[in-house]
């Protein structure tokens, strides 16, 4: 099954039908969901978190600016909450959530100040265990796009939510690995590639995301051999992750995010 493809000019949400999303140019956030999730075009709503995320080094005004700029870049209305903001060898990245969506946003890129894309998470207040993978994607290096992207690194990225038990998350793709940044109940892992790297298409790459506790014990694993026979439910029996067409009575109990 081929992955959807977005270019650096695309700023709206991209429908995804496989666990991988590849794109040309590095100024568009690669937005994917795991196969258990689907993208949506609904406007962002309020975030489920009862506690405001802690974002050292950012003023309330700058946080509000990033939240508005990233949502506006999707050409939609609504409010999203910023959970992570950092700069690495790929560039500056922002991770935002509403109650039903995850947004990945490239901040201060060479072509535009904000460029976000994202996908549906059904009910962000609940997790399928200790780890919820909300995005798995790749972006080609800048040498493959427009002149303004020259020198920009390519990347693989994974992002999602974790419980408070999770102390470490590792992304492994095709023999390479990166430890994720964990903050405010979320994680982001990015593997940088040279500027002339071209993101592979399709879902044949070997990928896994693994979550560990402080003692090194394995708490949860996502692999791109997703089991369509699994689902997770809230206490009221509503499926919030996995296959929605299964009998809720056969599902595993979901775990509160916060």
Backbone torsions as a table, in degrees:
resi	resn	phi	psi	omega
1	UNK	NA	123.4	-177.5
2	UNK	-77.6	144.6	177.4
3	UNK	-79.9	155.7	173.8
4	UNK	-68.2	156.6	-178.7
5	UNK	-126.4	131.8	176.0
6	UNK	-120.5	146.4	175.7
7	UNK	-104.0	174.8	-178.2
8	UNK	-66.0	-14.2	-179.6
9	UNK	-87.6	-12.5	-176.7
10	UNK	-85.1	127.2	-179.9
11	UNK	-123.8	-6.4	176.7
12	UNK	-86.1	170.3	177.4
13	UNK	-63.6	147.7	-177.7
14	UNK	-113.3	125.8	177.2
15	UNK	-69.2	134.2	-175.2
16	UNK	-124.8	133.6	-179.5
17	UNK	-121.2	4.3	176.2
18	UNK	-138.1	169.6	-177.7
19	UNK	-72.1	-6.7	-178.9
20	UNK	-117.0	140.1	172.1
21	UNK	-125.4	121.8	176.8
22	UNK	-114.0	157.0	-179.6
23	UNK	-155.2	157.7	178.4
24	UNK	-96.4	138.0	-177.7
25	UNK	82.9	154.8	-171.7
26	UNK	-109.7	6.4	-176.7
27	UNK	-93.8	-1.9	175.0
28	UNK	-106.7	127.4	179.3
29	UNK	-66.2	127.3	178.8
30	UNK	-74.7	115.6	-173.5
31	UNK	-112.2	117.6	175.7
32	UNK	-138.9	166.5	169.1
33	UNK	-125.3	163.9	170.4
34	UNK	-68.4	163.1	-176.8
35	UNK	-61.7	-13.8	179.4
36	UNK	-80.8	-7.6	-175.0
37	UNK	-119.1	167.1	-179.4
38	UNK	-135.6	152.0	175.0
39	UNK	-78.5	164.5	-178.8
40	UNK	-142.8	158.5	176.3
41	UNK	-110.7	10.2	179.1
42	UNK	-69.0	150.2	179.6
43	UNK	-69.3	143.4	178.4
44	UNK	-58.0	143.6	177.1
45	UNK	-115.1	-166.9	-177.9
46	UNK	-73.0	155.3	-179.6
47	UNK	-76.8	152.5	-178.9
48	UNK	-80.7	-12.3	-173.6
49	UNK	-71.1	131.9	177.3
50	UNK	-84.3	-17.3	-179.4
51	UNK	-111.5	130.7	-179.4
52	UNK	-65.8	133.3	177.4
53	UNK	-60.2	147.3	177.6
54	UNK	-97.2	121.9	-175.8
55	UNK	-129.4	84.6	-177.2
56	UNK	-57.3	139.4	175.9
57	UNK	87.2	-5.8	179.5
58	UNK	-113.5	128.8	176.6
59	UNK	-75.3	158.8	175.7
60	UNK	-56.3	-34.5	179.4
61	UNK	-67.2	-41.9	179.5
62	UNK	-68.2	-38.5	177.3
63	UNK	-60.2	-47.2	179.4
64	UNK	-61.7	-36.9	179.8
65	UNK	-65.5	-43.8	179.1
66	UNK	-65.4	-44.4	-179.6
67	UNK	-60.1	-44.9	-179.6
68	UNK	-69.5	-44.1	-177.9
69	UNK	-62.8	-40.7	-178.9
70	UNK	-68.5	-44.0	177.7
71	UNK	-64.1	-44.9	-179.6
72	UNK	-60.5	-30.8	-178.7
73	UNK	-68.4	-16.8	176.8
74	UNK	-86.9	0.4	-178.7
75	UNK	64.4	30.5	-180.0
76	UNK	-128.3	177.3	-178.6
77	UNK	-112.8	162.8	174.0
78	UNK	126.6	-172.7	-175.7
79	UNK	-129.0	130.5	173.6
80	UNK	-123.4	155.2	-179.8
81	UNK	-108.5	133.5	179.9
82	UNK	-79.0	127.9	-179.7
83	UNK	-113.2	-30.0	176.4
84	UNK	-141.6	148.6	176.1
85	UNK	-153.2	120.3	-178.6
86	UNK	-156.4	164.6	175.6
87	UNK	-123.6	129.9	176.3
88	UNK	-130.1	-164.3	-177.7
89	UNK	-67.5	-15.1	177.5
90	UNK	-85.6	-35.9	-177.5
91	UNK	147.9	-163.5	-179.4
92	UNK	-97.4	131.7	-171.2
93	UNK	-127.5	140.7	175.1
94	UNK	-127.6	135.7	177.1
95	UNK	-114.6	124.9	-177.3
96	UNK	-128.8	155.2	176.9
97	UNK	-137.3	148.2	162.8
98	UNK	-111.0	-167.5	177.7
99	UNK	-75.5	-11.3	-176.8
100	UNK	-140.2	5.2	-178.3
101	UNK	-142.4	153.3	171.8
102	UNK	-115.4	134.9	178.0
103	UNK	-121.4	129.8	170.5
104	UNK	-105.7	130.4	-170.9
105	UNK	-133.0	124.1	171.4
106	UNK	-81.9	125.0	-176.4
107	UNK	-110.1	135.9	177.5
108	UNK	56.7	43.8	175.8
109	UNK	-74.3	172.2	-176.9
110	UNK	-68.3	-18.8	-176.2
111	UNK	-111.2	-22.2	-177.4
112	UNK	-159.3	152.9	-176.0
113	UNK	-72.2	-30.1	179.6
114	UNK	-141.2	139.3	178.9
115	UNK	-151.3	103.1	-172.3
116	UNK	-118.0	152.5	169.9
117	UNK	-147.9	167.8	-176.1
118	UNK	-173.5	-170.8	-177.1
119	UNK	-152.7	164.2	-178.2
120	UNK	-73.8	140.5	174.0
121	UNK	-118.0	13.3	177.9
122	UNK	65.7	-71.9	-179.7
123	UNK	-145.3	98.6	-172.7
124	UNK	-66.9	-11.3	-179.9
125	UNK	-76.8	-6.7	-175.7
126	UNK	-130.5	147.2	-178.2
127	UNK	-123.0	150.9	172.7
128	UNK	-85.3	65.7	-175.0
129	UNK	101.6	-155.2	-176.7
130	UNK	-75.5	-17.8	-172.4
131	UNK	-132.9	133.0	171.5
132	UNK	-125.5	115.1	176.7
133	UNK	-87.4	113.0	-178.1
134	UNK	-100.6	-16.3	-179.1
135	UNK	-149.5	136.2	170.3
136	UNK	-141.8	117.4	-173.8
137	UNK	-154.1	177.8	179.7
138	UNK	-145.0	150.9	175.0
139	UNK	-134.5	130.8	177.8
140	UNK	-66.7	155.5	178.3
141	UNK	-70.2	163.0	-174.2
142	UNK	-65.4	-20.9	179.6
143	UNK	-67.1	-12.6	-178.1
144	UNK	-100.1	2.9	-176.3
145	UNK	-123.7	-148.0	-178.1
146	UNK	-72.8	161.5	-174.7
147	UNK	-58.0	-34.5	-177.5
148	UNK	-66.6	-14.9	179.0
149	UNK	-94.9	0.4	-177.2
150	UNK	-53.9	132.9	180.0
151	UNK	88.2	-12.2	179.4
152	UNK	-71.9	137.3	-178.0
153	UNK	-73.5	149.2	167.0
154	UNK	-82.3	172.0	-176.8
155	UNK	-163.3	157.2	160.7
156	UNK	-110.2	145.3	-178.0
157	UNK	-141.0	143.8	171.7
158	UNK	-135.4	138.6	180.0
159	UNK	-146.8	152.6	179.2
160	UNK	177.2	-159.6	-176.2
161	UNK	-119.5	152.1	179.6
162	UNK	-140.2	160.4	172.9
163	UNK	-81.6	170.8	178.9
164	UNK	-66.7	-15.0	177.8
165	UNK	-72.3	-22.7	-173.3
166	UNK	-79.4	123.5	179.1
167	UNK	-108.4	-17.8	-176.3
168	UNK	-152.1	136.9	174.5
169	UNK	-129.5	134.9	-179.0
170	UNK	-125.0	132.0	173.0
171	UNK	-101.6	129.3	175.3
172	UNK	-124.6	125.9	179.6
173	UNK	-137.0	121.2	174.9
174	UNK	48.3	44.8	175.4
175	UNK	86.2	-6.2	175.8
176	UNK	-105.8	156.9	-177.7
177	UNK	-145.5	158.7	176.3
178	UNK	-150.4	139.6	174.5
179	UNK	-84.7	137.6	-175.8
180	UNK	-79.9	154.2	165.6
181	UNK	-81.7	128.4	179.2
182	UNK	-113.8	126.0	178.7
183	UNK	-159.0	138.8	174.1
184	UNK	54.7	38.5	178.3
185	UNK	74.4	17.1	179.7
186	UNK	-130.5	165.3	174.6
187	UNK	-139.0	149.8	173.4
188	UNK	-140.2	126.2	175.1
189	UNK	-123.8	132.3	177.9
190	UNK	-131.0	132.4	173.8
191	UNK	-105.8	117.5	-178.0
192	UNK	-82.6	146.1	176.1
193	UNK	-129.7	161.1	179.8
194	UNK	-60.0	161.2	-177.2
195	UNK	-62.9	-23.7	-179.7
196	UNK	-94.2	9.1	179.7
197	UNK	-75.0	136.2	178.1
198	UNK	-108.5	123.2	-179.2
199	UNK	-64.9	124.0	178.7
200	UNK	-64.7	148.7	175.4
201	UNK	-98.3	161.0	178.3
202	UNK	91.8	179.3	-174.8
203	UNK	-118.3	28.6	-177.6
204	UNK	-89.6	-3.4	-179.7
205	UNK	-73.9	145.2	178.6
206	UNK	-81.4	114.5	-176.7
207	UNK	-137.1	142.8	172.7
208	UNK	-153.2	150.6	176.2
209	UNK	-125.4	127.3	-173.7
210	UNK	-126.3	135.9	179.9
211	UNK	-112.4	137.1	-177.4
212	UNK	-127.4	153.6	173.4
213	UNK	-87.8	-179.4	-175.2
214	UNK	-63.7	-23.7	178.5
215	UNK	-90.2	2.8	-179.9
216	UNK	90.2	3.8	178.6
217	UNK	-74.9	139.9	-179.1
218	UNK	-76.4	124.0	-179.3
219	UNK	-102.8	-29.7	-177.2
220	UNK	-168.4	151.3	-178.6
221	UNK	-139.9	137.0	168.8
222	UNK	-117.7	131.2	174.0
223	UNK	-129.1	157.1	-179.5
224	UNK	-84.8	40.9	167.1
225	UNK	-123.8	48.1	-173.7
226	UNK	-51.5	139.4	-178.6
227	UNK	-92.7	109.4	-178.7
228	UNK	-71.1	-0.7	179.5
229	UNK	-96.5	9.8	-178.3
230	UNK	-112.0	150.2	175.7
231	UNK	-156.6	163.1	-179.0
232	UNK	-133.5	140.9	-175.2
233	UNK	-125.3	150.6	169.7
234	UNK	-72.0	169.3	178.0
235	UNK	-57.9	-25.7	179.3
236	UNK	-86.0	6.9	175.0
237	UNK	88.4	3.8	178.5
238	UNK	-82.6	128.2	178.5
239	UNK	-71.0	127.9	-178.5
240	UNK	-119.6	-3.5	177.0
241	UNK	-161.6	154.6	-179.9
242	UNK	89.3	-155.2	-176.8
243	UNK	-80.2	122.7	-174.8
244	UNK	-79.7	-14.1	-175.8
245	UNK	-91.9	8.2	179.9
246	UNK	-89.1	163.3	175.5
247	UNK	-71.3	120.3	-179.4
248	UNK	-53.8	-27.6	-179.7
249	UNK	-66.2	-18.5	180.0
250	UNK	-95.0	-2.0	-175.0
251	UNK	-84.2	159.9	173.9
252	UNK	-83.0	155.0	178.2
253	UNK	-72.4	133.2	175.2
254	UNK	-74.1	159.8	-177.3
255	UNK	-111.8	132.3	177.5
256	UNK	-59.4	137.9	179.5
257	UNK	-70.0	-46.7	-175.7
258	UNK	-112.3	NA	NA
